[in-house]
Amino acid sequence: MPTALTDDIWWYDLRGVNATLVDDDGALTLVDTGLPWHGNGLIAGLSDAGYELRDLDRILLTHFDFDHVGGLSAFDGLDVTIYVGERDAPLVTGEQASPLGNHKGAFQRFLSALLDAPDNEVVPLADGDTIGSFTVYHTPGHTPGHVCYVGEELSLGLLGDLVREDSGRFEPSPWLMSYDTDAVARSISDFADRSPAFEVAVPGHGVPFEKSGSERLDRLAATL
């Protein structure tokens, strides 16, 4: 059952990874889809939040990773568009394979064998694009096409795996799970500089912050 963070934002705690449901001025938006076995729980959560499956308009992905795209197959055949950063889009569609020359890429390729490409339309996103009230920020490092989304009117930052919550603070995505930790640090600083202030911050892993989300990110950026 998703937890309401505000009247328009719900957090799915998928036991190790997060997904978010947002009513974006009437456009129901799911952000990330967990692991393959989380799909049915995501659909059930729509009802818990007061919606039906037919109400879902779009899926925003922060990046291509097994634990963030695994539940996509639950939405095959629906009139739901998937959005993802342009450098990760070919991995979601299966048009490209992750590079074996990078430790994270090799791990991705191994797990990709367990995924089927979605039937839905996949739209690639560039830095500065908008979907509804959300602005897209290209934040590479964890993956080459990683993006964050900020809904200024919702005061919401969707941070994916750029950072993770640990003991009440943000930490950068670690080496083991990232393509390039130097790029992660640069992306954190750049995103903190460019994004507007937001209260609610939902990372891909750990507990979301309901207040002072961007301020917490600023504090991390100041240490890098």
Secondary structure as UniProt FT lines:
FT   STRAND          3..4
FT   STRAND          9..13
FT   STRAND          18..24
FT   TURN            25..26
FT   STRAND          27..31
FT   HELIX           36..38
FT   HELIX           39..48
FT   TURN            49..50
FT   HELIX           53..55
FT   STRAND          56..60
FT   HELIX           66..69
FT   HELIX           70..75
FT   TURN            76..77
FT   STRAND          81..85
FT   TURN            86..88
FT   HELIX           89..93
FT   TURN            100..101
FT   HELIX           103..112
FT   TURN            113..114
FT   STRAND          122..125
FT   TURN            127..128
FT   STRAND          130..131
FT   TURN            132..133
FT   STRAND          134..138
FT   TURN            144..145
FT   STRAND          147..151
FT   TURN            152..155
FT   STRAND          156..160
FT   STRAND          163..166
FT   TURN            167..168
FT   STRAND          169..172
FT   HELIX           175..177
FT   HELIX           181..194
FT   STRAND          200..203
FT   HELIX           213..223
//
